Amino acid sequence: MRSCAGCGLPTGSTRRKWCSGRCRKSQYGRDCERCGRRTDGSNGRAASARVCGSCLQGDVPRRDHLRERWPTVERMWRAGATSREIAAALGISNASAKDYVKRMRRAGVDLPYRAQRRKAVAA
């Protein structure tokens, strides 16, 4: 049996050079320009990133700016506004307004549910 050219594990065949496509594509990555770790090469050698995901996370702005709208959403929701009305007031889509409510509930904000949940019918 042959060993994988990337990770060294057995390939399960005498003809296969790589154990998986993922292992083969990992060889296309580069060394990160900031920290030296290996970058993702799953899009091919030419398209591999110059900076690893960990270093890139520092460059990407956090989504904390979305919390600036939370007081407005909470106030309008408690006043009985629908998600469509909230969306129109904030200039966002209806789905985004619903997503705000969902995220706020996950974060621990006590927002009341509007529709009564259906109870299971006993068979």
Jmol script that loads the backbone (N, CA, C; Angstrom):
load data "model"
ATOM      1  N   MET A   1       0.840  -1.169   0.000  1.00  0.00           N
ATOM      2  CA  MET A   1       0.000   0.000   0.000  1.00  0.00           C
ATOM      3  C   MET A   1       0.895   1.245   0.000  1.00  0.00           C
ATOM      4  N   ARG A   2       0.418   2.287  -0.638  1.00  0.00           N
ATOM      5  CA  ARG A   2       1.177   3.515  -0.791  1.00  0.00           C
ATOM      6  C   ARG A   2       0.763   4.531   0.274  1.00  0.00           C
ATOM      7  N   SER A   3       1.687   5.385   0.677  1.00  0.00           N
ATOM      8  CA  SER A   3       1.397   6.442   1.641  1.00  0.00           C
ATOM      9  C   SER A   3       1.030   7.721   0.900  1.00  0.00           C
ATOM     10  N   CYS A   4       0.178   8.517   1.521  1.00  0.00           N
ATOM     11  CA  CYS A   4      -0.257   9.786   0.942  1.00  0.00           C
ATOM     12  C   CYS A   4       0.936  10.735   0.854  1.00  0.00           C
ATOM     13  N   ALA A   5       1.026  11.454  -0.259  1.00  0.00           N
ATOM     14  CA  ALA A   5       2.120  12.393  -0.455  1.00  0.00           C
ATOM     15  C   ALA A   5       1.971  13.624   0.439  1.00  0.00           C
ATOM     16  N   GLY A   6       0.768  13.873   0.955  1.00  0.00           N
ATOM     17  CA  GLY A   6       0.549  15.044   1.790  1.00  0.00           C
ATOM     18  C   GLY A   6       0.673  14.782   3.273  1.00  0.00           C
ATOM     19  N   CYS A   7      -0.099  13.818   3.762  1.00  0.00           N
ATOM     20  CA  CYS A   7      -0.144  13.595   5.210  1.00  0.00           C
ATOM     21  C   CYS A   7       0.600  12.345   5.655  1.00  0.00           C
ATOM     22  N   GLY A   8       0.913  11.466   4.729  1.00  0.00           N
ATOM     23  CA  GLY A   8       1.668  10.268   5.079  1.00  0.00           C
ATOM     24  C   GLY A   8       0.829   9.080   5.493  1.00  0.00           C
ATOM     25  N   LEU A   9      -0.482   9.240   5.565  1.00  0.00           N
ATOM     26  CA  LEU A   9      -1.354   8.123   5.927  1.00  0.00           C
ATOM     27  C   LEU A   9      -1.487   7.173   4.743  1.00  0.00           C
ATOM     28  N   PRO A  10      -1.826   5.912   5.001  1.00  0.00           N
ATOM     29  CA  PRO A  10      -2.019   4.975   3.885  1.00  0.00           C
ATOM     30  C   PRO A  10      -3.184   5.419   3.000  1.00  0.00           C
ATOM     31  N   THR A  11      -3.011   5.307   1.697  1.00  0.00           N
ATOM     32  CA  THR A  11      -4.042   5.729   0.756  1.00  0.00           C
ATOM     33  C   THR A  11      -5.088   4.656   0.509  1.00  0.00           C
ATOM     34  N   GLY A  12      -4.812   3.429   0.850  1.00  0.00           N
ATOM     35  CA  GLY A  12      -5.758   2.352   0.603  1.00  0.00           C
ATOM     36  C   GLY A  12      -5.598   1.757  -0.782  1.00  0.00           C
ATOM     37  N   SER A  13      -4.577   2.170  -1.514  1.00  0.00           N
ATOM     38  CA  SER A  13      -4.366   1.701  -2.871  1.00  0.00           C
ATOM     39  C   SER A  13      -2.870   1.761  -3.174  1.00  0.00           C
ATOM     40  N   THR A  14      -2.470   1.000  -4.142  1.00  0.00           N
ATOM     41  CA  THR A  14      -1.065   1.048  -4.547  1.00  0.00           C
ATOM     42  C   THR A  14      -0.840   2.103  -5.623  1.00  0.00           C
ATOM     43  N   ARG A  15      -1.922   2.647  -6.188  1.00  0.00           N
ATOM     44  CA  ARG A  15      -1.801   3.598  -7.293  1.00  0.00           C
ATOM     45  C   ARG A  15      -2.097   5.034  -6.882  1.00  0.00           C
ATOM     46  N   ARG A  16      -2.909   5.235  -5.856  1.00  0.00           N
ATOM     47  CA  ARG A  16      -3.307   6.592  -5.485  1.00  0.00           C
ATOM     48  C   ARG A  16      -2.185   7.322  -4.768  1.00  0.00           C
ATOM     49  N   LYS A  17      -1.908   8.553  -5.177  1.00  0.00           N
ATOM     50  CA  LYS A  17      -0.857   9.351  -4.562  1.00  0.00           C
ATOM     51  C   LYS A  17      -1.376  10.098  -3.335  1.00  0.00           C
ATOM     52  N   TRP A  18      -2.670  10.479  -3.354  1.00  0.00           N
ATOM     53  CA  TRP A  18      -3.260  11.265  -2.271  1.00  0.00           C
ATOM     54  C   TRP A  18      -4.358  10.457  -1.592  1.00  0.00           C
ATOM     55  N   CYS A  19      -4.546  10.665  -0.318  1.00  0.00           N
ATOM     56  CA  CYS A  19      -5.600   9.946   0.406  1.00  0.00           C
ATOM     57  C   CYS A  19      -6.970  10.572   0.136  1.00  0.00           C
ATOM     58  N   SER A  20      -7.007  11.878  -0.190  1.00  0.00           N
ATOM     59  CA  SER A  20      -8.279  12.551  -0.484  1.00  0.00           C
ATOM     60  C   SER A  20      -8.010  13.816  -1.282  1.00  0.00           C
ATOM     61  N   GLY A  21      -9.064  14.343  -1.865  1.00  0.00           N
ATOM     62  CA  GLY A  21      -8.942  15.600  -2.584  1.00  0.00           C
ATOM     63  C   GLY A  21      -8.596  16.742  -1.642  1.00  0.00           C
ATOM     64  N   ARG A  22      -9.115  16.674  -0.424  1.00  0.00           N
ATOM     65  CA  ARG A  22      -8.822  17.710   0.564  1.00  0.00           C
ATOM     66  C   ARG A  22      -7.338  17.735   0.903  1.00  0.00           C
ATOM     67  N   CYS A  23      -6.752  16.580   1.050  1.00  0.00           N
ATOM     68  CA  CYS A  23      -5.323  16.498   1.360  1.00  0.00           C
ATOM     69  C   CYS A  23      -4.500  17.033   0.180  1.00  0.00           C
ATOM     70  N   ARG A  24      -4.905  16.706  -1.032  1.00  0.00           N
ATOM     71  CA  ARG A  24      -4.201  17.196  -2.220  1.00  0.00           C
ATOM     72  C   ARG A  24      -4.287  18.712  -2.313  1.00  0.00           C
ATOM     73  N   LYS A  25      -5.483  19.267  -2.091  1.00  0.00           N
ATOM     74  CA  LYS A  25      -5.663  20.703  -2.202  1.00  0.00           C
ATOM     75  C   LYS A  25      -4.966  21.471  -1.082  1.00  0.00           C
ATOM     76  N   SER A  26      -4.768  20.822   0.063  1.00  0.00           N
ATOM     77  CA  SER A  26      -4.080  21.512   1.154  1.00  0.00           C
ATOM     78  C   SER A  26      -2.634  21.818   0.791  1.00  0.00           C
ATOM     79  N   GLN A  27      -2.082  21.089  -0.161  1.00  0.00           N
ATOM     80  CA  GLN A  27      -0.710  21.323  -0.590  1.00  0.00           C
ATOM     81  C   GLN A  27      -0.575  22.592  -1.414  1.00  0.00           C
ATOM     82  N   TYR A  28      -1.692  23.138  -1.905  1.00  0.00           N
ATOM     83  CA  TYR A  28      -1.663  24.337  -2.732  1.00  0.00           C
ATOM     84  C   TYR A  28      -1.553  25.615  -1.911  1.00  0.00           C
ATOM     85  N   GLY A  29      -1.744  25.528  -0.613  1.00  0.00           N
ATOM     86  CA  GLY A  29      -1.689  26.716   0.232  1.00  0.00           C
ATOM     87  C   GLY A  29      -0.285  27.303   0.301  1.00  0.00           C
ATOM     88  N   ARG A  30      -0.204  28.522   0.811  1.00  0.00           N
ATOM     89  CA  ARG A  30       1.063  29.211   1.002  1.00  0.00           C
ATOM     90  C   ARG A  30       1.301  29.431   2.486  1.00  0.00           C
ATOM     91  N   ASP A  31       2.457  29.967   2.796  1.00  0.00           N
ATOM     92  CA  ASP A  31       2.722  30.397   4.161  1.00  0.00           C
ATOM     93  C   ASP A  31       2.145  31.796   4.334  1.00  0.00           C
ATOM     94  N   CYS A  32       1.499  32.024   5.463  1.00  0.00           N
ATOM     95  CA  CYS A  32       0.896  33.324   5.756  1.00  0.00           C
ATOM     96  C   CYS A  32       1.991  34.388   5.813  1.00  0.00           C
ATOM     97  N   GLU A  33       1.718  35.545   5.219  1.00  0.00           N
ATOM     98  CA  GLU A  33       2.704  36.622   5.198  1.00  0.00           C
ATOM     99  C   GLU A  33       2.907  37.249   6.567  1.00  0.00           C
ATOM    100  N   ARG A  34       1.957  37.067   7.487  1.00  0.00           N
ATOM    101  CA  ARG A  34       2.070  37.679   8.815  1.00  0.00           C
ATOM    102  C   ARG A  34       2.601  36.735   9.876  1.00  0.00           C
ATOM    103  N   CYS A  35       2.008  35.522   9.944  1.00  0.00           N
ATOM    104  CA  CYS A  35       2.378  34.633  11.050  1.00  0.00           C
ATOM    105  C   CYS A  35       3.135  33.392  10.605  1.00  0.00           C
ATOM    106  N   GLY A  36       3.141  33.075   9.322  1.00  0.00           N
ATOM    107  CA  GLY A  36       3.891  31.929   8.829  1.00  0.00           C
ATOM    108  C   GLY A  36       3.111  30.623   8.770  1.00  0.00           C
ATOM    109  N   ARG A  37       1.867  30.622   9.286  1.00  0.00           N
ATOM    110  CA  ARG A  37       1.057  29.407   9.205  1.00  0.00           C
ATOM    111  C   ARG A  37       0.607  29.171   7.775  1.00  0.00           C
ATOM    112  N   ARG A  38       0.132  27.963   7.512  1.00  0.00           N
ATOM    113  CA  ARG A  38      -0.292  27.586   6.165  1.00  0.00           C
ATOM    114  C   ARG A  38      -1.671  28.167   5.870  1.00  0.00           C
ATOM    115  N   THR A  39      -1.874  28.706   4.667  1.00  0.00           N
ATOM    116  CA  THR A  39      -3.177  29.225   4.263  1.00  0.00           C
ATOM    117  C   THR A  39      -3.959  28.140   3.534  1.00  0.00           C
ATOM    118  N   ASP A  40      -5.236  28.426   3.277  1.00  0.00           N
ATOM    119  CA  ASP A  40      -6.107  27.478   2.592  1.00  0.00           C
ATOM    120  C   ASP A  40      -5.799  27.483   1.100  1.00  0.00           C
ATOM    121  N   GLY A  41      -5.644  26.309   0.520  1.00  0.00           N
ATOM    122  CA  GLY A  41      -5.357  26.215  -0.899  1.00  0.00           C
ATOM    123  C   GLY A  41      -6.442  25.515  -1.671  1.00  0.00           C
ATOM    124  N   SER A  42      -7.654  25.465  -1.137  1.00  0.00           N
ATOM    125  CA  SER A  42      -8.717  24.685  -1.764  1.00  0.00           C
ATOM    126  C   SER A  42      -9.186  25.270  -3.095  1.00  0.00           C
ATOM    127  N   ASN A  43      -8.844  26.524  -3.400  1.00  0.00           N
ATOM    128  CA  ASN A  43      -9.240  27.116  -4.675  1.00  0.00           C
ATOM    129  C   ASN A  43      -8.138  27.052  -5.716  1.00  0.00           C
ATOM    130  N   GLY A  44      -7.083  26.313  -5.443  1.00  0.00           N
ATOM    131  CA  GLY A  44      -5.969  26.208  -6.373  1.00  0.00           C
ATOM    132  C   GLY A  44      -4.790  27.068  -5.935  1.00  0.00           C
ATOM    133  N   ARG A  45      -3.646  26.764  -6.464  1.00  0.00           N
ATOM    134  CA  ARG A  45      -2.438  27.457  -6.054  1.00  0.00           C
ATOM    135  C   ARG A  45      -2.479  28.948  -6.389  1.00  0.00           C
ATOM    136  N   ALA A  46      -2.983  29.290  -7.560  1.00  0.00           N
ATOM    137  CA  ALA A  46      -3.008  30.696  -7.970  1.00  0.00           C
ATOM    138  C   ALA A  46      -3.957  31.526  -7.112  1.00  0.00           C
ATOM    139  N   ALA A  47      -5.030  30.930  -6.612  1.00  0.00           N
ATOM    140  CA  ALA A  47      -6.023  31.669  -5.836  1.00  0.00           C
ATOM    141  C   ALA A  47      -5.850  31.513  -4.331  1.00  0.00           C
ATOM    142  N   SER A  48      -4.771  30.892  -3.897  1.00  0.00           N
ATOM    143  CA  SER A  48      -4.607  30.692  -2.460  1.00  0.00           C
ATOM    144  C   SER A  48      -4.366  32.026  -1.763  1.00  0.00           C
ATOM    145  N   ALA A  49      -4.865  32.142  -0.570  1.00  0.00           N
ATOM    146  CA  ALA A  49      -4.789  33.395   0.179  1.00  0.00           C
ATOM    147  C   ALA A  49      -3.364  33.687   0.624  1.00  0.00           C
ATOM    148  N   ARG A  50      -3.054  34.970   0.737  1.00  0.00           N
ATOM    149  CA  ARG A  50      -1.729  35.361   1.215  1.00  0.00           C
ATOM    150  C   ARG A  50      -1.688  35.451   2.722  1.00  0.00           C
ATOM    151  N   VAL A  51      -2.878  35.606   3.352  1.00  0.00           N
ATOM    152  CA  VAL A  51      -2.970  35.743   4.797  1.00  0.00           C
ATOM    153  C   VAL A  51      -3.904  34.650   5.314  1.00  0.00           C
ATOM    154  N   CYS A  52      -3.543  34.001   6.408  1.00  0.00           N
ATOM    155  CA  CYS A  52      -4.365  32.913   6.958  1.00  0.00           C
ATOM    156  C   CYS A  52      -5.645  33.462   7.579  1.00  0.00           C
ATOM    157  N   GLY A  53      -6.576  32.581   7.853  1.00  0.00           N
ATOM    158  CA  GLY A  53      -7.870  32.979   8.393  1.00  0.00           C
ATOM    159  C   GLY A  53      -7.762  33.658   9.744  1.00  0.00           C
ATOM    160  N   SER A  54      -6.849  33.208  10.604  1.00  0.00           N
ATOM    161  CA  SER A  54      -6.696  33.809  11.926  1.00  0.00           C
ATOM    162  C   SER A  54      -6.235  35.254  11.832  1.00  0.00           C
ATOM    163  N   CYS A  55      -5.269  35.512  10.965  1.00  0.00           N
ATOM    164  CA  CYS A  55      -4.783  36.887  10.793  1.00  0.00           C
ATOM    165  C   CYS A  55      -5.837  37.745  10.117  1.00  0.00           C
ATOM    166  N   LEU A  56      -6.591  37.154   9.228  1.00  0.00           N
ATOM    167  CA  LEU A  56      -7.617  37.891   8.509  1.00  0.00           C
ATOM    168  C   LEU A  56      -8.743  38.324   9.441  1.00  0.00           C
ATOM    169  N   GLN A  57      -9.034  37.521  10.459  1.00  0.00           N
ATOM    170  CA  GLN A  57     -10.101  37.860  11.398  1.00  0.00           C
ATOM    171  C   GLN A  57      -9.828  39.187  12.082  1.00  0.00           C
ATOM    172  N   GLY A  58      -8.576  39.527  12.279  1.00  0.00           N
ATOM    173  CA  GLY A  58      -8.242  40.808  12.886  1.00  0.00           C
ATOM    174  C   GLY A  58      -8.546  41.970  11.963  1.00  0.00           C
ATOM    175  N   ASP A  59      -8.532  41.744  10.644  1.00  0.00           N
ATOM    176  CA  ASP A  59      -8.783  42.803   9.671  1.00  0.00           C
ATOM    177  C   ASP A  59     -10.259  43.018   9.403  1.00  0.00           C
ATOM    178  N   VAL A  60     -11.053  41.991   9.562  1.00  0.00           N
ATOM    179  CA  VAL A  60     -12.473  42.081   9.255  1.00  0.00           C
ATOM    180  C   VAL A  60     -13.177  42.804  10.397  1.00  0.00           C
ATOM    181  N   PRO A  61     -13.909  43.858  10.091  1.00  0.00           N
ATOM    182  CA  PRO A  61     -14.593  44.574  11.170  1.00  0.00           C
ATOM    183  C   PRO A  61     -15.641  43.681  11.829  1.00  0.00           C
ATOM    184  N   ARG A  62     -15.726  43.784  13.117  1.00  0.00           N
ATOM    185  CA  ARG A  62     -16.702  42.997  13.864  1.00  0.00           C
ATOM    186  C   ARG A  62     -18.101  43.497  13.543  1.00  0.00           C
ATOM    187  N   ARG A  63     -19.077  42.647  13.748  1.00  0.00           N
ATOM    188  CA  ARG A  63     -20.455  43.016  13.439  1.00  0.00           C
ATOM    189  C   ARG A  63     -21.140  43.659  14.637  1.00  0.00           C
ATOM    190  N   ASP A  64     -20.347  44.186  15.567  1.00  0.00           N
ATOM    191  CA  ASP A  64     -20.933  44.812  16.748  1.00  0.00           C
ATOM    192  C   ASP A  64     -21.710  46.080  16.395  1.00  0.00           C
ATOM    193  N   HIS A  65     -21.411  46.684  15.242  1.00  0.00           N
ATOM    194  CA  HIS A  65     -22.148  47.885  14.845  1.00  0.00           C
ATOM    195  C   HIS A  65     -23.624  47.586  14.630  1.00  0.00           C
ATOM    196  N   LEU A  66     -23.961  46.309  14.430  1.00  0.00           N
ATOM    197  CA  LEU A  66     -25.365  45.939  14.250  1.00  0.00           C
ATOM    198  C   LEU A  66     -26.152  46.122  15.542  1.00  0.00           C
ATOM    199  N   ARG A  67     -25.465  46.075  16.662  1.00  0.00           N
ATOM    200  CA  ARG A  67     -26.152  46.230  17.946  1.00  0.00           C
ATOM    201  C   ARG A  67     -26.609  47.658  18.195  1.00  0.00           C
ATOM    202  N   GLU A  68     -26.140  48.585  17.389  1.00  0.00           N
ATOM    203  CA  GLU A  68     -26.577  49.968  17.560  1.00  0.00           C
ATOM    204  C   GLU A  68     -28.076  50.100  17.302  1.00  0.00           C
ATOM    205  N   ARG A  69     -28.629  49.222  16.495  1.00  0.00           N
ATOM    206  CA  ARG A  69     -30.054  49.276  16.160  1.00  0.00           C
ATOM    207  C   ARG A  69     -30.917  48.534  17.174  1.00  0.00           C
ATOM    208  N   TRP A  70     -30.313  47.782  18.051  1.00  0.00           N
ATOM    209  CA  TRP A  70     -31.076  46.958  18.985  1.00  0.00           C
ATOM    210  C   TRP A  70     -32.055  47.763  19.836  1.00  0.00           C
ATOM    211  N   PRO A  71     -31.661  48.906  20.409  1.00  0.00           N
ATOM    212  CA  PRO A  71     -32.648  49.647  21.220  1.00  0.00           C
ATOM    213  C   PRO A  71     -33.874  50.069  20.413  1.00  0.00           C
ATOM    214  N   THR A  72     -33.657  50.481  19.162  1.00  0.00           N
ATOM    215  CA  THR A  72     -34.784  50.874  18.305  1.00  0.00           C
ATOM    216  C   THR A  72     -35.683  49.685  18.014  1.00  0.00           C
ATOM    217  N   VAL A  73     -35.070  48.552  17.674  1.00  0.00           N
ATOM    218  CA  VAL A  73     -35.848  47.343  17.383  1.00  0.00           C
ATOM    219  C   VAL A  73     -36.624  46.917  18.621  1.00  0.00           C
ATOM    220  N   GLU A  74     -35.968  46.937  19.787  1.00  0.00           N
ATOM    221  CA  GLU A  74     -36.638  46.511  21.021  1.00  0.00           C
ATOM    222  C   GLU A  74     -37.809  47.435  21.351  1.00  0.00           C
ATOM    223  N   ARG A  75     -37.598  48.741  21.239  1.00  0.00           N
ATOM    224  CA  ARG A  75     -38.650  49.703  21.547  1.00  0.00           C
ATOM    225  C   ARG A  75     -39.848  49.515  20.620  1.00  0.00           C
ATOM    226  N   MET A  76     -39.576  49.376  19.328  1.00  0.00           N
ATOM    227  CA  MET A  76     -40.670  49.212  18.364  1.00  0.00           C
ATOM    228  C   MET A  76     -41.377  47.876  18.547  1.00  0.00           C
ATOM    229  N   TRP A  77     -40.622  46.804  18.831  1.00  0.00           N
ATOM    230  CA  TRP A  77     -41.221  45.479  19.014  1.00  0.00           C
ATOM    231  C   TRP A  77     -42.153  45.476  20.226  1.00  0.00           C
ATOM    232  N   ARG A  78     -41.674  46.095  21.312  1.00  0.00           N
ATOM    233  CA  ARG A  78     -42.508  46.149  22.528  1.00  0.00           C
ATOM    234  C   ARG A  78     -43.739  47.035  22.319  1.00  0.00           C
ATOM    235  N   ALA A  79     -43.636  48.011  21.428  1.00  0.00           N
ATOM    236  CA  ALA A  79     -44.780  48.878  21.132  1.00  0.00           C
ATOM    237  C   ALA A  79     -45.787  48.197  20.217  1.00  0.00           C
ATOM    238  N   GLY A  80     -45.437  47.024  19.699  1.00  0.00           N
ATOM    239  CA  GLY A  80     -46.374  46.266  18.885  1.00  0.00           C
ATOM    240  C   GLY A  80     -46.169  46.400  17.390  1.00  0.00           C
ATOM    241  N   ALA A  81     -45.075  47.014  16.976  1.00  0.00           N
ATOM    242  CA  ALA A  81     -44.815  47.167  15.544  1.00  0.00           C
ATOM    243  C   ALA A  81     -44.514  45.803  14.923  1.00  0.00           C
ATOM    244  N   THR A  82     -44.940  45.622  13.693  1.00  0.00           N
ATOM    245  CA  THR A  82     -44.648  44.376  12.987  1.00  0.00           C
ATOM    246  C   THR A  82     -43.215  44.423  12.462  1.00  0.00           C
ATOM    247  N   SER A  83     -42.731  43.286  12.025  1.00  0.00           N
ATOM    248  CA  SER A  83     -41.377  43.242  11.478  1.00  0.00           C
ATOM    249  C   SER A  83     -41.281  44.079  10.201  1.00  0.00           C
ATOM    250  N   ARG A  84     -42.374  44.155   9.446  1.00  0.00           N
ATOM    251  CA  ARG A  84     -42.378  45.000   8.240  1.00  0.00           C
ATOM    252  C   ARG A  84     -42.257  46.482   8.602  1.00  0.00           C
ATOM    253  N   GLU A  85     -42.933  46.899   9.649  1.00  0.00           N
ATOM    254  CA  GLU A  85     -42.851  48.297  10.084  1.00  0.00           C
ATOM    255  C   GLU A  85     -41.457  48.626  10.609  1.00  0.00           C
ATOM    256  N   ILE A  86     -40.869  47.698  11.347  1.00  0.00           N
ATOM    257  CA  ILE A  86     -39.506  47.894  11.848  1.00  0.00           C
ATOM    258  C   ILE A  86     -38.539  47.988  10.679  1.00  0.00           C
ATOM    259  N   ALA A  87     -38.712  47.108   9.696  1.00  0.00           N
ATOM    260  CA  ALA A  87     -37.841  47.101   8.521  1.00  0.00           C
ATOM    261  C   ALA A  87     -37.941  48.424   7.769  1.00  0.00           C
ATOM    262  N   ALA A  88     -39.152  48.928   7.604  1.00  0.00           N
ATOM    263  CA  ALA A  88     -39.341  50.194   6.894  1.00  0.00           C
ATOM    264  C   ALA A  88     -38.695  51.350   7.655  1.00  0.00           C
ATOM    265  N   ALA A  89     -38.801  51.344   8.973  1.00  0.00           N
ATOM    266  CA  ALA A  89     -38.227  52.425   9.787  1.00  0.00           C
ATOM    267  C   ALA A  89     -36.699  52.411   9.743  1.00  0.00           C
ATOM    268  N   LEU A  90     -36.105  51.223   9.680  1.00  0.00           N
ATOM    269  CA  LEU A  90     -34.645  51.110   9.684  1.00  0.00           C
ATOM    270  C   LEU A  90     -34.050  51.074   8.285  1.00  0.00           C
ATOM    271  N   GLY A  91     -34.895  50.906   7.266  1.00  0.00           N
ATOM    272  CA  GLY A  91     -34.401  50.835   5.898  1.00  0.00           C
ATOM    273  C   GLY A  91     -33.726  49.518   5.576  1.00  0.00           C
ATOM    274  N   ILE A  92     -34.260  48.434   6.143  1.00  0.00           N
ATOM    275  CA  ILE A  92     -33.718  47.096   5.903  1.00  0.00           C
ATOM    276  C   ILE A  92     -34.842  46.195   5.406  1.00  0.00           C
ATOM    277  N   SER A  93     -34.503  44.960   5.069  1.00  0.00           N
ATOM    278  CA  SER A  93     -35.530  44.034   4.589  1.00  0.00           C
ATOM    279  C   SER A  93     -36.312  43.440   5.762  1.00  0.00           C
ATOM    280  N   ASN A  94     -37.460  42.887   5.445  1.00  0.00           N
ATOM    281  CA  ASN A  94     -38.296  42.244   6.451  1.00  0.00           C
ATOM    282  C   ASN A  94     -37.557  41.065   7.091  1.00  0.00           C
ATOM    283  N   ALA A  95     -36.850  40.303   6.273  1.00  0.00           N
ATOM    284  CA  ALA A  95     -36.093  39.154   6.800  1.00  0.00           C
ATOM    285  C   ALA A  95     -35.009  39.616   7.770  1.00  0.00           C
ATOM    286  N   SER A  96     -34.373  40.749   7.475  1.00  0.00           N
ATOM    287  CA  SER A  96     -33.347  41.270   8.374  1.00  0.00           C
ATOM    288  C   SER A  96     -33.947  41.709   9.704  1.00  0.00           C
ATOM    289  N   ALA A  97     -35.125  42.307   9.648  1.00  0.00           N
ATOM    290  CA  ALA A  97     -35.790  42.725  10.884  1.00  0.00           C
ATOM    291  C   ALA A  97     -36.115  41.512  11.749  1.00  0.00           C
ATOM    292  N   LYS A  98     -36.593  40.446  11.131  1.00  0.00           N
ATOM    293  CA  LYS A  98     -36.876  39.218  11.875  1.00  0.00           C
ATOM    294  C   LYS A  98     -35.591  38.624  12.442  1.00  0.00           C
ATOM    295  N   ASP A  99     -34.514  38.743  11.673  1.00  0.00           N
ATOM    296  CA  ASP A  99     -33.225  38.225  12.127  1.00  0.00           C
ATOM    297  C   ASP A  99     -32.717  39.001  13.339  1.00  0.00           C
ATOM    298  N   TYR A 100     -32.944  40.321  13.358  1.00  0.00           N
ATOM    299  CA  TYR A 100     -32.571  41.120  14.521  1.00  0.00           C
ATOM    300  C   TYR A 100     -33.264  40.591  15.772  1.00  0.00           C
ATOM    301  N   VAL A 101     -34.568  40.351  15.675  1.00  0.00           N
ATOM    302  CA  VAL A 101     -35.328  39.853  16.821  1.00  0.00           C
ATOM    303  C   VAL A 101     -34.784  38.500  17.264  1.00  0.00           C
ATOM    304  N   LYS A 102     -34.495  37.635  16.313  1.00  0.00           N
ATOM    305  CA  LYS A 102     -33.971  36.305  16.637  1.00  0.00           C
ATOM    306  C   LYS A 102     -32.618  36.415  17.339  1.00  0.00           C
ATOM    307  N   ARG A 103     -31.715  37.258  16.810  1.00  0.00           N
ATOM    308  CA  ARG A 103     -30.389  37.422  17.417  1.00  0.00           C
ATOM    309  C   ARG A 103     -30.480  38.034  18.808  1.00  0.00           C
ATOM    310  N   MET A 104     -31.393  38.969  18.971  1.00  0.00           N
ATOM    311  CA  MET A 104     -31.555  39.602  20.280  1.00  0.00           C
ATOM    312  C   MET A 104     -32.047  38.595  21.308  1.00  0.00           C
ATOM    313  N   ARG A 105     -32.978  37.735  20.910  1.00  0.00           N
ATOM    314  CA  ARG A 105     -33.454  36.709  21.829  1.00  0.00           C
ATOM    315  C   ARG A 105     -32.339  35.750  22.211  1.00  0.00           C
ATOM    316  N   ARG A 106     -31.509  35.380  21.211  1.00  0.00           N
ATOM    317  CA  ARG A 106     -30.379  34.494  21.495  1.00  0.00           C
ATOM    318  C   ARG A 106     -29.387  35.133  22.458  1.00  0.00           C
ATOM    319  N   ALA A 107     -29.238  36.444  22.354  1.00  0.00           N
ATOM    320  CA  ALA A 107     -28.289  37.165  23.214  1.00  0.00           C
ATOM    321  C   ALA A 107     -28.847  37.407  24.610  1.00  0.00           C
ATOM    322  N   GLY A 108     -30.118  37.070  24.821  1.00  0.00           N
ATOM    323  CA  GLY A 108     -30.683  37.180  26.162  1.00  0.00           C
ATOM    324  C   GLY A 108     -31.654  38.330  26.353  1.00  0.00           C
ATOM    325  N   VAL A 109     -31.946  39.094  25.311  1.00  0.00           N
ATOM    326  CA  VAL A 109     -32.932  40.171  25.415  1.00  0.00           C
ATOM    327  C   VAL A 109     -34.310  39.526  25.468  1.00  0.00           C
ATOM    328  N   ASP A 110     -35.108  39.922  26.459  1.00  0.00           N
ATOM    329  CA  ASP A 110     -36.421  39.313  26.651  1.00  0.00           C
ATOM    330  C   ASP A 110     -37.449  40.015  25.762  1.00  0.00           C
ATOM    331  N   LEU A 111     -37.631  39.489  24.559  1.00  0.00           N
ATOM    332  CA  LEU A 111     -38.633  40.018  23.643  1.00  0.00           C
ATOM    333  C   LEU A 111     -39.813  39.054  23.598  1.00  0.00           C
ATOM    334  N   PRO A 112     -41.030  39.571  23.751  1.00  0.00           N
ATOM    335  CA  PRO A 112     -42.191  38.675  23.760  1.00  0.00           C
ATOM    336  C   PRO A 112     -42.444  38.061  22.386  1.00  0.00           C
ATOM    337  N   TYR A 113     -42.937  36.848  22.421  1.00  0.00           N
ATOM    338  CA  TYR A 113     -43.348  36.186  21.183  1.00  0.00           C
ATOM    339  C   TYR A 113     -44.739  36.682  20.834  1.00  0.00           C
ATOM    340  N   ARG A 114     -45.015  36.822  19.550  1.00  0.00           N
ATOM    341  CA  ARG A 114     -46.295  37.369  19.111  1.00  0.00           C
ATOM    342  C   ARG A 114     -47.350  36.286  18.939  1.00  0.00           C
ATOM    343  N   ALA A 115     -47.045  35.285  18.154  1.00  0.00           N
ATOM    344  CA  ALA A 115     -48.025  34.240  17.844  1.00  0.00           C
ATOM    345  C   ALA A 115     -47.981  33.176  18.924  1.00  0.00           C
ATOM    346  N   GLN A 116     -49.147  32.659  19.251  1.00  0.00           N
ATOM    347  CA  GLN A 116     -49.201  31.572  20.217  1.00  0.00           C
ATOM    348  C   GLN A 116     -48.676  30.306  19.561  1.00  0.00           C
ATOM    349  N   ARG A 117     -47.865  29.594  20.247  1.00  0.00           N
ATOM    350  CA  ARG A 117     -47.342  28.350  19.699  1.00  0.00           C
ATOM    351  C   ARG A 117     -48.436  27.290  19.734  1.00  0.00           C
ATOM    352  N   ARG A 118     -48.506  26.528  18.675  1.00  0.00           N
ATOM    353  CA  ARG A 118     -49.522  25.478  18.597  1.00  0.00           C
ATOM    354  C   ARG A 118     -49.129  24.307  19.458  1.00  0.00           C
ATOM    355  N   LYS A 119     -50.090  23.761  20.141  1.00  0.00           N
ATOM    356  CA  LYS A 119     -49.840  22.588  20.962  1.00  0.00           C
ATOM    357  C   LYS A 119     -50.075  21.346  20.130  1.00  0.00           C
ATOM    358  N   ALA A 120     -49.300  20.340  20.385  1.00  0.00           N
ATOM    359  CA  ALA A 120     -49.445  19.083  19.646  1.00  0.00           C
ATOM    360  C   ALA A 120     -50.779  18.440  19.998  1.00  0.00           C
ATOM    361  N   VAL A 121     -51.453  17.936  18.997  1.00  0.00           N
ATOM    362  CA  VAL A 121     -52.740  17.296  19.188  1.00  0.00           C
ATOM    363  C   VAL A 121     -52.483  15.831  19.566  1.00  0.00           C
ATOM    364  N   ALA A 122     -53.066  15.412  20.655  1.00  0.00           N
ATOM    365  CA  ALA A 122     -52.888  14.025  21.097  1.00  0.00           C
ATOM    366  C   ALA A 122     -53.638  13.101  20.141  1.00  0.00           C
ATOM    367  N   ALA A 123     -52.966  12.061  19.743  1.00  0.00           N
ATOM    368  CA  ALA A 123     -53.575  11.125  18.791  1.00  0.00           C
ATOM    369  C   ALA A 123     -54.407  10.094  19.489  1.00  0.00           C
TER     370      ALA A 123
END
end "model"
wireframe off; spacefill off
backbone 0.3
color backbone group
